């Protein structure tokens, strides 16, 4: 099994357990991680693939959304007192 497949098989149960016990910062790290290969490959995935050259506004919106959501999940875990300000 390739190292990439091994990481995927390890990551899936970690993400499932993190979700069950409420460790959303793990998902935040994953969202932030997704930004890196997205920028390097100039291709994002929403419902279908979005190429930077074909639709730059949508592409950068997706990249920004993933980065902001990831940072928000991490920040909400670090500062739980402020996580529910809008509710």
N, C-alpha and C positions, 0 to 999 in steps of 0.2 A: 504494500500500500504506500502511495506517495505521501510525503510529508504534508502536502496541502490537504489531502483527504483525511489524514490523521487529525489534523487541527480541526477540521470541520466536524468530525465524529466526536471529538472532545468538547468542542464549543457548544454543540446542541444541548447535551444534558446540563451543562453549566448554565446556559441561558434559561432552560426550563426551570431548574432549581432556583435560580436567582429570581425569576418571576414569581414563583410560588411563595418564596420567603420575603419578597418585597425589596430586593436589592436592585433597584432600577438603574443605579449607576453603572452596572455591568452593561446594560443596554445602551447607556449613554456612551460608554467607551466604544462599543461596537459602531454606533452611529458616527462618532468622530473618526474611527478607523476607516469606515466606508468612504469618507471624504478623500482620503489619500489616493487609493487606486482610481477613484472616479476622476480626479484631476489629472493623474498620470496618464490614464487611458483616453481622456477626452470623451468619455461616454458614461452616461448615468442611466439608471433604470428606475422608472416609475411604474407605469403599467406596461409600457413597452420601452425599448431603448431610446435614449435621447442623445444625439451626437452634438458636441459643442459647435462644430462647424455648420450644422444644418439649422439648429435652433438655439442660439447662444443665450437668449433671455430665459427660456425654460430650463436649459442646462444649469445656468448659474443660480437660478431660483431653487432648483432641487439641491444643489450643493450647499447653498446657504441654509436651506431648511434642515438638511441633515446635520449640519454643523451646529445650528442653533438648538435643535431638539436634543442633540447629544450633550451639549454644554448645559442645557436646562436640566436634564436628568441628573447629570453629575452634580450641578449646583444644588438641586433639590435634596440630594442625599447628603451633601456636606452641610447645608443650612436648612434643616427640616422645619425650623421655626417659620421661615419665610416661604415655604413651598406652597402653602394654601392661602396666599393673600387674595387671590381672585375668587375664591369660593365662599 
